[in-house]
Structure formats: structure tokens, C-alpha cells
Amino acid sequence: MQSEGISLDAVSFLCILNVCSHIGLVDKGKKIHDVVKNQGLLQNNVELGTALVDMYAKCGSLSKAKCVFDSLLHRDVVCWNALIVGYMHDGQGERALDCFKRMKHDGITPDATTYACMLKACASIGACDEGQKIHDEIERQGLLEVDIMVGNALVDMYAKCGKLSKAQEVLHQLLFRDVVSWNALITGFAQGGLGEQALSCFEKMQSEGISPDAISFLCILNVCSHLGLVEKGKKIHDVVKNQGLLQNNVELGTALVDMYAKCGALSKAKCVFDSLLHRDVVCWNALIIGYMHDGQGERALDCFKGMKHDGITPDATTCACMLKACASICACDEGQKIHDEIERQGLLEVEIMVGNALVDMYAKFGRLSKAQEVLHQLPFRDVASWNALITGFAQGGSGEQALSCFEKMQSEGISPDAVSFLCILNVCSHLGLVDKGYKYFVNMTTKYGIIPNSKCFTCIIDLFGCAGHLEKAV
């Protein structure tokens, strides 16, 4: 058009800015911005200003979006929404909330889009009180009766804030409910550890004639995983297979592999895994973890090799799991290779889970100096890091070193947990350190607020008994 000498007008620019928004062409959008600014088109054109704010926001340039927004002489609700939605999608819930308050201060009445977005922002930052205030505004405007998007966002907000009875109450107030409404509640119950209620909602949704979607099935498969409901999981498997949902949905396939693996049906998990057209690192991890938890370290190792052969790069979860598998089958050489891979990826500097698994593996191999070396390389150490080394020394018959590590851990400001105390009480029992053992036993409760379990009581009884202090043991 321009090559033919025809100049673009505001409508042309609007259209092109929307294209830039959707495909992330921020540099092209900036050029359009310069042109419309030089032509003075932003002075009285709210739509064009809004399109620029929206383009920058959707391209992740929030500071630029805010700059354009502040420069506009006129801003309507759609313009405010563009900035608010941008902040919300960028994970800046607090800024979205500030923007919402400023919008109302400027006399702009929020619409359904504003409210739905703000409820999502409140959910993301756990601002339940602010969410409740927004709920009150929605009620006053009567939006709950006419806009399902707002109702769904409200159910989701209460569910994510852990107010599940309130979420349920709102859902039943809605004149219209769809699969999104139910998914918000089902997910809330599932993530709140209330799997039975999630299943009940899943059944109720279907009894109302609403068909589950991939998100519903994902959530229910996770519930089946955690509750060990393999038969229910099989029924879901049949449904998603018959609906053809497994063809291109990696997440759903992974959830099935995970469900069967966690329910102990490893052969079925492998069967599903092999049938999937697409498998990412999370899918491979589900099968590897399943084998590891089932005590099949060799199979986990084979799976790990197959994963790399297929060109999938292991992540922190893979590496941590494989280190545990190597420890369980005494595969020291393989463990060393994985250590080398971890070093190449730089995971030791950023993932404490990987570092802890590495310390634990070397400790279980009896390579305690190597375990100690790795522990001191970690930029962050927690109680699990130290427990791995303390346990390694204790089980290797190096009680004094275990005690030394226990004291060093505390000197670094890390509080022992029940595992630490159980290990150290065993050490004191084996070394006959009655006074020290009793001191640790007392400190469990008085200093650290840990209630001793039956194993700890057994240790202290053994400690007194072996030292001939039967009256104290009793």
C-alpha cells in the first residue's frame, strides 16, 4: 500500500499494532509508534494510544507501556485494562492492583474485563481481602448474573486463596456454569489436598451435562495419583483415549504415565509412555521417578540413557532422581558421569535439590571425603544437605565426624530436624556418650520445639541401658 504512495491512516496503524501485539514484533511496533507520534495522531485518538499500550504490554515491555499510558491525554476503561492486563500477565499483581486503585481514583468505572483480570491478580498474590472488596463491587454492579467470565474468575480467586467453601458458594450462585467454572473449583480442592471433594465435583459437573476438558482430566488424574485410585485412573484413560485427546497433548500423556507409576502399575505406565507421539523431559521424568520409587534403579538408568539418546536434555529433577537411583544400586561410575553432566549444566550452583542428592549419593557409596567436598561447594546448604553427610558418617562408623558435622551445621545457623536428631542420638548410643546424648534429646524439645518420636525414645532408652543407667531408661 505504501509502495503505491498511499499513506496509512489511524485504522491502518491500529490494525498493524494489533498484529505486532499478537506475534510479538516489538521493534516493528516501535517504528509505528514513532510514525503516529510524529504525525500527531496520539493527541485525541484513545484507540491508537490504547493499541500502543497493549502492544508494548503484550510484548513484555511494561515500562514502555506505562510511559505511553502516562503520556496520553485521554484514557478510557479499555486503555486502563490494557495496562492492568499487561501487569497481571507479567506476574506483577501488586502493580496491577495499584493501577486498579488509580483507575477508580480517576473516576473510571471498571468493567467485566477489569474485574476478571483483577481477581486473577489477587489470586496470584494471595490478596484475598482485596479480592473480597472486588467481589462486593461486582455484586453491586450485578455482573455476577450476566458475565460468566467474572463468575469464573471469582470462583478461581477464592479457590486459589484456599477459601474453598466460598468458592463453592459462588459457583452455585452462578446462573450459568461452564467447564471453566467447575475446573476452578476442582483444581482448588485438588491442590488443597481434598481429592475426594475434587472427584465429587468432577462427577457433579458431568451430572449437569457439562463435559470435562483436558484440564479437568489432568486435575483428576493428579488426584488419582495421590490417592492411589488406579481403577478410576484407568476409566479416565479410556475416556481421553476414545476422545483422541492423547494425540497432541503431552501434559495429559504425562499425567497418565505419572498416575500409573505412582499407583505402582509400572508396566502400564511404560505402555502409555511408549504410545505417546511426543515426550518432553517432564514425561521422561514421570517414568524415571516411577522406576526409582519402585526400587528399579537399573530400569531408571536405562530410561535415563534412552532419554538422552532421544535428544532430551535432563533437568534438575532428572539429575536428582538419577543420583538417588545410582545410590540405590551402587552405580558409582554412572553417578560420577551424572555429576560431570551436572557440572557442565551449572546445576550445582542453582539447584539445592541436585546438590543434596549428590552429597547423599557419595555418602551412600562410602565416599565421605567426596560427599564433604561437594557439600562445601554448594552455594546454599540446608538441613537436608547436612543430614546426608551426617548420616553417611554415622553409617560408615565415623561417629565423631558425624557429631562434628552436627555442630558445624548449627554454627551455620541451620536448625536440626527430627532426622538429624535421630541420627545423632544413634551415634551417641553407639559411642556411649550418655551426657551428650541426653543433652541433645532435651534440646530437641526445649531449643528446637521438636517432639521426639518413638525411634528417638528407643535410642535414648538404649543409650541409658547400655551405660547401665536402667533407672533413667525407665
C-alpha positions as CSV (number, residue, x, y, z in Angstrom):
1,M,0.0,0.0,0.0
2,Q,2.8,2.4,1.0
3,S,4.8,1.5,-2.1
4,E,1.9,2.7,-4.2
5,G,2.1,6.1,-2.5
6,I,-1.0,5.5,-0.3
7,S,-0.5,6.8,3.3
8,L,-1.6,4.9,6.3
9,D,-4.4,6.3,8.4
10,A,-5.3,5.6,12.1
11,V,-7.3,2.5,11.2
12,S,-4.3,1.1,9.3
13,F,-2.0,1.7,12.3
14,L,-4.5,0.2,14.7
15,C,-4.6,-3.0,12.6
16,I,-0.8,-3.3,12.3
17,L,-0.3,-2.6,16.0
18,N,-2.7,-5.4,16.8
19,V,-0.7,-7.7,14.6
20,C,2.6,-6.7,16.3
21,S,0.9,-7.4,19.7
22,H,-0.1,-10.9,18.7
23,I,3.1,-12.0,17.2
24,G,5.5,-10.1,19.5
25,L,7.0,-7.7,16.9
26,V,8.0,-5.0,19.4
27,D,10.6,-3.4,17.1
28,K,8.1,-3.1,14.3
29,G,5.7,-1.7,16.9
30,K,8.2,0.9,18.0
31,K,8.6,2.1,14.4
32,I,4.8,2.5,14.1
33,H,4.8,4.4,17.4
34,D,7.4,6.9,16.1
35,V,5.3,7.5,13.0
36,V,2.0,8.0,14.7
37,K,3.7,10.3,17.3
38,N,5.4,12.4,14.6
39,Q,2.0,12.7,12.8
40,G,0.3,13.9,16.0
41,L,-2.2,11.1,15.8
42,L,-1.9,10.3,19.5
43,Q,-3.3,13.6,20.7
44,N,-7.0,12.8,20.5
45,N,-7.1,9.1,19.4
46,V,-7.8,7.0,22.5
47,E,-7.9,3.8,20.4
48,L,-4.5,4.3,18.9
49,G,-3.0,5.1,22.3
50,T,-4.6,2.0,23.8
51,A,-3.3,-0.1,20.9
52,L,0.2,1.1,21.7
53,V,-0.1,0.4,25.4
54,D,-1.5,-3.1,24.6
55,M,1.3,-3.8,22.1
56,Y,4.1,-2.9,24.5
57,A,2.4,-4.8,27.3
58,K,1.9,-7.9,25.3
59,C,5.5,-7.8,24.1
60,G,6.7,-7.6,27.7
61,S,7.8,-4.0,27.6
62,L,5.8,-2.9,30.6
63,S,8.0,0.2,31.3
64,K,7.4,1.4,27.8
65,A,3.7,0.6,28.0
66,K,3.5,2.7,31.2
67,C,5.4,5.5,29.6
68,V,2.9,5.7,26.7
69,F,0.0,5.3,29.0
70,D,1.1,8.3,31.2
71,S,1.6,10.4,28.1
72,L,-2.0,10.0,26.9
73,L,-4.3,13.0,27.3
74,H,-7.4,10.7,27.4
75,R,-7.7,7.2,28.8
76,D,-10.8,5.1,28.9
77,V,-11.6,1.8,30.6
78,V,-10.1,-0.2,27.7
79,C,-6.9,1.7,27.9
80,W,-6.6,1.1,31.7
81,N,-7.4,-2.6,31.1
82,A,-4.6,-2.9,28.6
83,L,-2.1,-1.8,31.2
84,I,-3.7,-3.8,34.0
85,V,-3.8,-7.0,31.9
86,G,-0.1,-6.4,31.0
87,Y,0.9,-6.2,34.6
88,M,-1.1,-9.3,35.5
89,H,0.3,-11.4,32.7
90,D,3.8,-10.3,33.6
91,G,3.3,-11.6,37.2
92,Q,3.2,-8.1,38.7
93,G,0.0,-8.5,40.7
94,E,0.8,-5.7,43.1
95,R,1.3,-3.2,40.2
96,A,-2.0,-4.3,38.6
97,L,-3.7,-3.7,42.0
98,D,-2.1,-0.2,42.2
99,C,-3.2,0.6,38.7
100,F,-6.8,-0.6,39.5
101,K,-7.0,1.8,42.5
102,R,-5.6,4.7,40.5
103,M,-8.1,4.0,37.7
104,K,-11.0,4.3,40.2
105,H,-9.4,7.4,41.7
106,D,-9.5,8.9,38.2
107,G,-13.3,8.3,38.0
108,I,-13.1,5.4,35.5
109,T,-15.7,2.7,36.2
110,P,-14.2,-0.8,35.9
111,D,-15.9,-3.2,33.5
112,A,-16.2,-7.0,33.4
113,T,-12.7,-7.4,31.8
114,T,-11.2,-5.2,34.6
115,Y,-12.8,-7.2,37.4
116,A,-11.9,-10.6,35.9
117,C,-8.3,-9.5,35.5
118,M,-8.1,-8.0,39.0
119,L,-9.5,-11.2,40.5
120,K,-6.7,-13.2,38.7
121,A,-4.1,-10.7,40.0
122,C,-5.5,-11.0,43.6
123,A,-5.3,-14.8,43.3
124,S,-1.7,-14.6,42.1
125,I,-0.5,-12.6,45.1
126,G,-2.9,-14.1,47.7
127,A,-4.7,-10.8,48.2
128,C,-7.9,-12.3,49.4
129,D,-9.1,-9.2,51.3
130,E,-8.7,-7.1,48.1
131,G,-10.4,-9.8,46.2
132,Q,-13.4,-9.7,48.6
133,K,-13.7,-5.9,48.1
134,I,-13.8,-6.5,44.3
135,H,-16.4,-9.2,44.9
136,D,-18.5,-6.6,46.7
137,E,-18.2,-4.2,43.8
138,I,-19.2,-6.9,41.3
139,E,-22.3,-7.7,43.4
140,R,-23.2,-4.0,43.4
141,Q,-22.9,-3.8,39.6
142,G,-24.8,-7.1,39.2
143,L,-22.1,-8.5,36.9
144,L,-22.2,-12.0,38.5
145,E,-25.7,-12.5,36.9
146,V,-24.7,-11.6,33.4
147,D,-20.9,-12.3,32.9
148,I,-19.7,-15.8,33.2
149,M,-16.0,-14.7,32.8
150,V,-16.3,-12.7,36.1
151,G,-18.0,-15.5,37.9
152,N,-15.4,-18.0,36.9
153,A,-12.6,-15.6,37.9
154,L,-14.3,-15.2,41.3
155,V,-14.5,-18.9,41.9
156,D,-10.9,-19.3,40.8
157,M,-9.7,-16.5,43.1
158,Y,-11.4,-17.9,46.2
159,A,-10.1,-21.4,45.3
160,K,-6.5,-20.2,44.9
161,C,-6.8,-18.3,48.2
162,G,-7.8,-21.5,49.9
163,K,-11.4,-20.4,50.6
164,L,-13.0,-23.4,49.1
165,S,-16.3,-23.2,50.8
166,K,-16.7,-19.6,49.5
167,A,-15.6,-20.7,46.0
168,Q,-18.2,-23.4,46.1
169,E,-20.8,-20.9,47.3
170,V,-20.1,-18.5,44.4
171,L,-20.2,-21.4,41.9
172,H,-23.6,-22.4,43.0
173,Q,-24.8,-18.7,42.8
174,L,-23.8,-18.5,39.1
175,L,-26.8,-18.5,36.7
176,F,-24.6,-20.1,34.1
177,R,-21.8,-22.6,34.8
178,D,-19.3,-24.0,32.2
179,V,-16.4,-26.3,32.4
180,V,-14.1,-23.4,33.3
181,S,-16.3,-22.7,36.4
182,W,-16.0,-26.3,37.5
183,N,-12.3,-26.6,36.7
184,A,-11.6,-23.7,39.0
185,L,-13.3,-25.5,41.9
186,I,-12.0,-29.0,41.1
187,T,-8.4,-27.6,40.9
188,G,-8.9,-25.8,44.2
189,F,-9.9,-28.9,46.0
190,A,-7.2,-31.0,44.4
191,Q,-4.4,-28.5,45.2
192,G,-5.8,-28.1,48.7
193,G,-5.3,-31.9,49.3
194,L,-9.1,-32.6,49.2
195,G,-9.0,-35.2,46.4
196,E,-12.4,-36.8,47.4
197,Q,-14.1,-33.4,47.1
198,A,-12.4,-32.8,43.7
199,L,-13.8,-36.2,42.5
200,S,-17.2,-35.3,43.8
201,C,-17.2,-32.0,41.9
202,F,-16.0,-33.8,38.8
203,E,-19.0,-36.2,38.9
204,K,-21.4,-33.3,39.7
205,M,-20.2,-31.3,36.7
206,Q,-21.0,-34.2,34.4
207,S,-24.4,-34.8,36.0
208,E,-25.2,-31.2,35.0
209,G,-24.4,-32.1,31.4
210,I,-21.1,-30.4,31.2
211,S,-18.3,-32.4,29.6
212,P,-14.8,-32.4,31.1
213,D,-12.0,-31.0,29.1
214,A,-8.2,-31.7,29.1
215,I,-7.7,-29.5,32.2
216,S,-10.5,-31.4,34.1
217,F,-8.9,-34.7,33.2
218,L,-5.4,-33.5,34.1
219,C,-6.6,-32.5,37.5
220,I,-8.5,-35.7,38.2
221,L,-5.6,-37.8,37.1
222,N,-3.4,-36.0,39.6
223,V,-6.0,-36.7,42.3
224,C,-5.9,-40.4,41.3
225,S,-2.1,-40.4,41.5
226,H,-2.1,-39.0,45.0
227,L,-4.9,-41.2,46.3
228,G,-3.7,-44.4,44.5
229,L,-7.0,-44.7,42.6
230,V,-5.7,-46.7,39.7
231,E,-9.1,-48.1,38.7
232,K,-10.6,-44.6,38.5
233,G,-7.5,-43.5,36.6
234,K,-8.0,-46.4,34.1
235,K,-11.5,-45.1,33.4
236,I,-10.2,-41.6,32.7
237,H,-7.6,-43.2,30.4
238,D,-10.2,-44.9,28.4
239,V,-12.2,-41.7,28.0
240,V,-9.3,-39.5,26.9
241,K,-8.1,-42.2,24.6
242,N,-11.5,-42.5,23.0
243,Q,-11.8,-38.7,22.6
244,G,-8.4,-38.6,20.9
245,L,-7.1,-36.2,23.5
246,L,-3.7,-38.0,23.8
247,Q,-2.6,-37.4,20.2
248,N,-1.1,-34.0,20.7
249,N,-1.4,-33.3,24.5
250,V,1.9,-34.0,26.1
251,E,0.6,-32.9,29.6
252,L,-2.2,-35.4,29.5
253,G,0.0,-38.2,28.4
254,T,2.5,-37.3,31.2
255,A,-0.3,-37.2,33.8
256,L,-1.3,-40.8,32.8
257,V,2.3,-42.0,33.0
258,D,2.6,-40.4,36.3
259,M,-0.7,-41.8,37.6
260,Y,0.2,-45.3,36.7
261,A,3.7,-45.0,38.0
262,K,2.6,-43.6,41.4
263,C,0.0,-46.3,41.7
264,G,2.7,-48.9,41.2
265,A,1.5,-50.0,37.7
266,L,4.9,-49.5,36.0
267,S,4.2,-51.8,33.1
268,K,1.1,-49.8,32.3
269,A,3.0,-46.6,32.7
270,K,5.6,-47.8,30.3
271,C,2.9,-48.9,27.8
272,V,1.3,-45.4,27.8
273,F,4.7,-43.8,27.6
274,D,5.7,-45.9,24.5
275,S,2.4,-45.0,22.8
276,L,2.9,-41.2,23.1
277,L,3.9,-39.4,19.9
278,H,5.5,-36.6,21.8
279,R,7.5,-36.9,25.1
280,D,9.2,-34.0,26.8
281,V,11.6,-34.0,29.8
282,V,8.6,-33.9,32.3
283,C,7.2,-37.1,30.7
284,W,10.5,-38.9,30.9
285,N,10.9,-37.8,34.5
286,A,7.5,-39.3,35.4
287,L,8.6,-42.7,34.2
288,I,12.1,-42.4,35.7
289,I,10.8,-41.4,39.1
290,G,8.3,-44.2,39.0
291,Y,11.1,-46.8,38.5
292,M,13.2,-45.2,41.1
293,H,10.4,-45.2,43.7
294,D,9.6,-48.8,42.9
295,G,13.2,-49.8,43.6
296,Q,14.0,-50.5,40.0
297,G,17.2,-48.4,39.8
298,E,18.6,-50.3,36.8
299,R,15.4,-49.6,34.7
300,A,15.6,-45.9,35.8
301,L,19.2,-45.8,34.5
302,D,18.2,-47.5,31.2
303,C,15.4,-44.9,30.9
304,F,17.8,-42.1,31.5
305,K,20.1,-43.3,28.7
306,G,17.1,-43.7,26.4
307,M,16.1,-40.1,27.2
308,K,19.5,-38.7,26.3
309,H,19.6,-40.9,23.1
310,D,16.3,-39.3,22.0
311,G,17.9,-35.8,22.4
312,I,16.1,-34.8,25.6
313,T,18.3,-32.7,27.9
314,P,17.9,-33.9,31.6
315,D,16.8,-31.2,34.0
316,A,17.4,-30.8,37.8
317,T,14.6,-33.2,38.6
318,T,16.0,-35.9,36.3
319,C,19.5,-35.5,37.7
320,A,18.4,-35.6,41.3
321,C,16.3,-38.7,40.7
322,M,19.1,-40.4,38.8
323,L,21.6,-39.7,41.6
324,K,19.2,-41.4,44.0
325,A,18.8,-44.4,41.6
326,C,22.6,-44.7,41.3
327,A,22.9,-44.6,45.1
328,S,20.3,-47.4,45.4
329,I,22.1,-49.8,43.1
330,C,25.7,-48.7,43.9
331,A,26.3,-47.5,40.4
332,C,29.2,-45.3,41.4
333,D,30.7,-44.8,37.9
334,E,27.3,-43.8,36.4
335,G,26.8,-41.5,39.3
336,Q,30.1,-39.8,38.6
337,K,29.1,-39.3,34.9
338,I,25.9,-37.7,36.1
339,H,27.9,-35.5,38.4
340,D,30.0,-34.4,35.4
341,E,26.8,-33.6,33.5
342,I,25.5,-31.5,36.4
343,E,28.8,-29.6,36.5
344,R,28.5,-28.9,32.7
345,Q,24.9,-27.6,33.1
346,G,25.9,-25.5,36.2
347,L,23.0,-27.0,38.2
348,L,25.0,-27.3,41.4
349,E,25.1,-23.5,41.7
350,V,21.3,-23.1,41.3
351,E,19.5,-26.2,42.4
352,I,19.9,-27.3,46.1
353,M,17.9,-30.4,45.4
354,V,20.6,-31.6,43.0
355,G,23.4,-30.7,45.4
356,N,21.7,-32.6,48.2
357,A,21.2,-35.7,46.1
358,L,24.9,-35.6,45.1
359,V,26.1,-35.4,48.7
360,D,23.7,-38.2,49.6
361,M,24.9,-40.4,46.7
362,Y,28.6,-40.1,47.6
363,A,27.8,-40.6,51.3
364,K,25.9,-43.8,50.4
365,F,28.8,-45.0,48.3
366,G,31.0,-44.5,51.3
367,R,33.0,-41.8,49.6
368,L,32.6,-39.4,52.5
369,S,35.5,-37.1,51.6
370,K,33.9,-36.6,48.2
371,A,30.5,-36.0,49.8
372,Q,32.1,-33.5,52.2
373,E,33.8,-31.8,49.3
374,V,30.5,-31.4,47.3
375,L,28.7,-30.1,50.4
376,H,31.3,-27.3,50.8
377,Q,31.0,-26.4,47.1
378,L,27.2,-25.8,47.5
379,P,26.3,-22.0,47.5
380,F,23.3,-22.9,49.6
381,R,23.1,-25.6,52.2
382,D,20.0,-26.7,54.2
383,V,19.3,-29.3,56.8
384,A,18.9,-32.0,54.1
385,S,22.4,-31.3,52.8
386,W,23.9,-31.8,56.3
387,N,21.7,-34.8,57.1
388,A,23.0,-36.6,54.1
389,L,26.6,-36.1,55.3
390,I,25.9,-36.7,59.0
391,T,24.1,-40.0,58.1
392,G,26.9,-41.0,55.8
393,F,29.5,-40.6,58.6
394,A,27.2,-42.3,61.2
395,Q,26.5,-45.3,59.0
396,G,30.2,-45.5,58.0
397,G,31.2,-45.9,61.6
398,S,32.7,-42.4,61.8
399,G,30.6,-41.1,64.8
400,E,33.0,-38.4,65.8
401,Q,32.8,-36.8,62.3
402,A,29.0,-37.1,62.4
403,L,29.0,-35.2,65.7
404,S,31.4,-32.6,64.3
405,C,29.1,-32.1,61.3
406,F,26.1,-31.8,63.5
407,E,27.7,-29.0,65.5
408,K,29.1,-27.3,62.3
409,M,25.6,-27.3,60.8
410,Q,24.2,-25.4,63.8
411,S,27.1,-23.0,63.8
412,E,26.0,-22.0,60.3
413,G,22.5,-21.1,61.6
414,I,20.8,-24.2,60.3
415,S,18.5,-25.9,62.8
416,P,18.5,-29.7,63.0
417,D,15.3,-31.6,62.3
418,A,13.9,-34.9,63.5
419,V,16.1,-36.8,61.1
420,S,19.2,-35.0,62.3
421,F,18.4,-35.8,66.0
422,L,17.6,-39.5,65.3
423,C,20.9,-40.0,63.6
424,I,22.9,-38.2,66.2
425,L,21.2,-40.0,69.1
426,N,22.1,-43.3,67.4
427,V,25.7,-42.0,67.2
428,C,25.7,-41.1,70.9
429,S,24.2,-44.5,71.8
430,H,26.9,-46.4,69.8
431,L,29.7,-44.3,71.3
432,G,28.3,-44.4,74.8
433,L,28.1,-40.6,75.1
434,V,25.3,-40.6,77.7
435,D,25.5,-37.0,78.8
436,K,25.9,-35.6,75.3
437,G,23.1,-37.8,74.0
438,Y,20.7,-36.7,76.9
439,K,21.6,-33.1,76.2
440,Y,20.7,-33.5,72.5
441,F,17.5,-35.3,73.5
442,V,16.4,-32.4,75.8
443,N,17.4,-29.8,73.2
444,M,15.1,-31.4,70.7
445,T,12.1,-30.0,72.6
446,T,13.4,-27.1,74.6
447,K,15.5,-25.5,72.0
448,Y,14.0,-26.6,68.7
449,G,10.4,-27.5,69.5
450,I,10.7,-31.0,68.0
451,I,8.5,-33.7,69.7
452,P,10.6,-36.9,69.9
453,N,9.1,-39.9,68.0
454,S,9.2,-43.5,69.1
455,K,12.5,-44.1,67.4
456,C,14.1,-41.3,69.3
457,F,12.8,-42.7,72.6
458,T,14.2,-46.1,71.7
459,C,17.6,-44.5,71.1
460,I,17.6,-42.7,74.4
461,I,16.5,-45.9,76.3
462,D,19.3,-47.9,74.5
463,L,21.8,-45.1,75.5
464,F,20.9,-45.3,79.2
465,G,20.5,-49.1,79.2
466,C,23.9,-49.8,77.6
467,A,25.6,-47.4,80.0
468,G,24.0,-49.2,83.0
469,H,21.6,-46.4,83.9
470,L,18.5,-48.6,83.8
471,E,16.7,-46.4,86.3
472,K,16.9,-43.4,83.9
473,A,15.9,-45.6,80.9
474,V,12.7,-46.5,82.8
